[in-house]
Amino acid sequence: MSGYEEKLSAFLDGELPEAEARNIEAALARDPSLQAELDALIAADAAVGQVFEDMLAEPVPVDLARAIRDAPLGEAANRSEAPRFGLSRLASVLALAMLGLGAAGGYLAGVSNAPEIAAPAGWLADIADYHAVYAGQTRHLVEVGADEADHIETWLTATVGAPVNIPDLSGNGLTFQGGRLLVAAGKPVAQLMFTDVDGDVVALCLIRSETPQSGFETRAIGAFDMVTWGGEDANFVMVGDRGREDLSEIARRAATEV
């Protein structure tokens, strides 16, 4: 073994120090078998995500919905002081299940004081968790710096499976800082990081999708505002701090270039 295999998962999650990540990138470029292992990990993550999606597509049993509706309410696990398990795929699945139950025949409509789900599940919840971590970084804001823009586009395009193009957002007062690879909803995600003159971070993320979103949508998750839209074979999201008034304008500018 080359010694890199055990680090591939951390590499996919963007958890390695910059130097180690670059070493693995170099190893991937020269070792087809290592690249094959990385591709297998990505495929496995995607397969797991699909399994969860299929499970959630199953109709909710009436008895289960009634049992949840009638269950006594205990202490909310997601109260403001409770820890937030950011990247737990199981937590995301449970959140989706609860949202699905709420729409299943109106069984939960009568529960007026049920605890609110802290954030919607899916790739956007994962992106919000990542952004909360990386936007506070300085030296390690990105995995690959802006001086390697061509490499970022080539690398992330090959990994994500959809074209990754770095938009010029200088007209919006943003400077491109670099990119990194994330994993959300079991799929690889490209993240491009920009900063404004105040050092505030705005991120553009994209994930491959067979059914891209139509039109633009704006939502808030946690401390961040998000503007989402779809392209030819990918979904995009622009992420910024809550209350950032120009985020929609930035997203629409980016959409013309990606």
N, C-alpha and C positions, 0 to 999 in steps of 0.2 A: 504493500500500500504506500501511496505517496505521502500520506499524512494530511492531505487536504480534505479527504472524504468526510471526516467527522466535522469539518467546519462549514460544509456546504449549506446546511440548514441555517446556521447563524448568518452566513453570507446572504442567503435569500431574504432573511428578516432584517438585513441592514444593521446587525448587531456587532459586527466586527470593527475593530479600530481601522482607520483609513489605510495604514500600511499593510495590514493583513489582508484587507479587501483587495488591494491592488495586487498583492502577491497571488491571490487566488484568480483574479482576472487574467494575469499573465499565464498561470498554470492552465487555465481553461483554454487559452488561445493556442497553447502548444500540445495539449493532451486531449485528443478527441474522446477518449474513454471517460475522462473526468467531466467533460462537457456533457456526455451522454448521461452520467449520473445526475448532473444538475437538471437536465431536461426531464429525467425520470422523476425527480423530486417535485418539479413544477407540475408535471402531469398528475402525480399522486395527490398533490394539494388540490388541484382542480377537480379530480375525481371525488375526493372527500366532500368538497363544496357541493358538487352535483348531487351526491347522495343526500345531503342535508336538504337541498332544495326539493328533491323528489319527495322526501319525507313530509316536508311542510306543505306540499301540494295535495297530500291525501286529505280527504274530508275529515273534519273533526267529529269523533264519536259523540252522539247526543249525551250519553251518560257522563262522559268526561267533561263536556261543557257545563252540564248541570252541576256536577260535583265542584267544579272551580267556582261557578257562580254562587253556590250555596256555602262554600267553605268560609269559616270565620276568618276575619282579617286579623293578621298578626302584625308585628312590628315591621315596617317597611325596610327591606334590606338595602334599598338604594336611597335612604335618607341622606341629607346633605353632608353629614359627617362620615358616612360609610365609605370605605375604599372603593375605587372604581376599577374593575378588572378589565383594563383597556383592550387587550388583544385576545380575550378568551372567545374562541369560536363557539364554545358551548353556551356562553352567556348570550351571544348574538342569536343563536338558534332559539333559545328560550324566549328571548324578546320577540322574535318573529312569531313564535307559536302563540304568545299572548296576544299579539296584534291580530293574528289570524282568528283566534277564538273570539275576539271582540267583534269580528265581522261575521261570524258563523251563526246565522239565524237570529242574531240579536240577543243571544243568551246572556251576554254580560252587560246589556244596555241598562239593566236595572241597578247595577252596582255603582252608586254615585260617588263613593269615597274610596274607590280602589286606588292603590299606590300607582303613581304615574311611572311609566317606563322612562328611564333617564335619557335614552337616545335611541332612535330607530336602528334596527339591525341592518346588516348588509355592509357593502364595501365602504359606504360613506362614514359609517360609525368607526370602522377601522382607520380610515384616513384621518378622522378627527383625532383619534388617539395618537397616531404617528405624529401629526402636526403639533400636538401639545408637547411632545417630547423634542422634536427636532427644531421647531421654531425658536426654542430657547437656547439653542446652541450658537456658538460663535465660530470657533476654530473648526468644529465638526458639523457645521450646518449642512454640508453636502458630502456625498461619498466621492464624487469626481467633480473637480473644479471647472469653472467656466472656460478656462484656457484649453480644455479638451472637449470643446463643444461638439466637434465632428464625431469623436469617439462616443460621447454620451448618446448622440442620436443613433449611431450604428448599434451600439451595445444594447440600449433599451428597446429599440425596434426589434432586434433579433430575439430578445428575451420576452417581451410583452406579446409579440405577434401582431402588432399593429404599428403603423408609421408613427414615429415620434419626431416631431419637428419643434425646434425651439423658437417661439415667437419673439419678435422684437417689440418689447413693451416699454421701450425708453420714452416713447411719446406719452406714456402714462406715469412717467417718473420712476420707473422700476428698472433695476439693474439685475441682469441674470448672474446668479452666483454658482450654479452647477446643478447636478442631479444626483439621484440615488434610486435604488430599486427597493420597492416595498412588496408586501404580499397582503392582499385584502380579499376576503371572501374566497380564499383558496386559490387566488389567481395572482400572477405577477402584475405589479402596477408601476408605471413610470412616474417619478415625481421630479418636477423642475422647480427650483427655488429662486425667488426674486426678492430683492429688498428695496425699500424706498429710502429717501434721504434721512428719515428718522430711524432707520434700521429695522423697521417693522417688516415682517416676512409675509409674502404672498406666495402660495404654491399652486402650480398647475399639475394635476394628476390625471392619468388616463389608464383605462383598463379595457382590454379587448372584450367586445360584446357582439353576439350574433343578432341581438335585437336592440340596436342603439335607441336612446331616448330621442323623442322628437320635441323640438322647441327648448326654451330655456326655463329653468325652475330655480327659485331661490328658497333656501331653508336655513335654519340655524341648528347646529348641533354643539352642545356644550358651550364653550367660549368662542365659537367660530361661526361666521356666516359662510355659506357655500352657494355657488351658482353652478348648476349642472346643465349639460347639454350633450347631444350625441353627434357623432360623425359617421363616416361611412361604415366603419367596422369597430368602433370604440365608443366608450362613454367617457366624458371629461368632467372634471370638477375644478373650479377655482376656489381656493380656500384663503380666507383672511380673518383678521380679528373681528369680533362681533361689533357691529355698528360702522364698519368701514363703508363709507358712502359711495366710493367709486368702484366697488368690486364688480358690480354688474357691467359697468363700462369696460373694465379690464377684461372680463370674461368674453364679452362680445368682440373686443379687439383680437384677443387670442384666437377665437373661433375662426376668424378669417385667415389665420396663418397656419393652423395645425391640421 
